[in-house]
Amino acid sequence: MKTSEAIQFFGSQVALKQALKLKARQTIHAWGEYPPEGRQYQIEVLTDGKLRAERREKVGMRNS
């Protein structure tokens, strides 16, 4: 999933931050185009699979 898809699903960057229980808004901004793999799996669970995590081989070395 792309960061923009996660933000769109939750309605805003602030709502995504709250859902993930993150403290700093800059954290999401720092992800770039794709959330880190671990966060993608967390988002997949929170969205009941509506957004799917991409495996590292598919995503490549983005956001190591």
C-alpha positions in Angstrom: 0.0 0.0 0.0 1.1 3.5 -0.5 1.2 6.1 2.3 -1.4 8.2 0.4 -3.8 5.2 0.3 -3.6 4.8 4.1 -4.1 8.5 4.7 -7.1 8.5 2.4 -8.6 5.4 4.1 -8.4 7.0 7.5 -9.5 10.4 6.3 -6.4 12.4 7.3 -2.8 12.1 8.4 -4.0 13.0 11.9 -6.6 10.2 12.0 -4.0 7.7 10.7 -1.5 8.8 13.4 -4.2 8.3 16.0 -5.1 4.9 14.7 -1.5 3.8 14.9 -1.0 5.5 18.3 1.9 7.5 17.0 3.0 10.6 18.8 4.7 12.7 16.0 2.9 13.6 12.8 6.3 13.9 11.1 6.6 10.1 11.4 4.0 9.6 8.7 5.5 12.3 6.5 8.9 10.7 6.8 7.7 7.4 5.4 7.8 8.7 1.9 5.7 6.9 -0.8 5.4 3.7 1.2 5.0 3.0 5.0 7.6 0.7 6.5 6.7 -3.0 6.2 5.8 -3.4 9.8 3.4 -0.4 9.7 1.9 -1.8 6.5 0.9 -5.0 8.4 -0.4 -3.0 11.3 -2.6 -1.0 8.9 -3.7 -4.2 7.2 -5.0 -5.5 10.5 -6.6 -2.1 11.4 -8.5 -2.0 8.1 -9.6 -5.6 8.3 -7.6 -6.3 5.1 -9.1 -3.5 3.0 -5.6 -2.2 2.6 -3.0 -4.9 2.0 0.7 -4.9 3.1 3.2 -5.3 0.2 5.9 -7.9 0.8 9.5 -6.6 0.8 10.2 -8.3 -2.5 7.4 -6.4 -4.2 8.2 -3.1 -2.5 11.9 -3.4 -3.0 14.3 -1.6 -0.7 11.9 1.3 0.0 11.9 2.6 3.6 14.3 0.1 5.0 
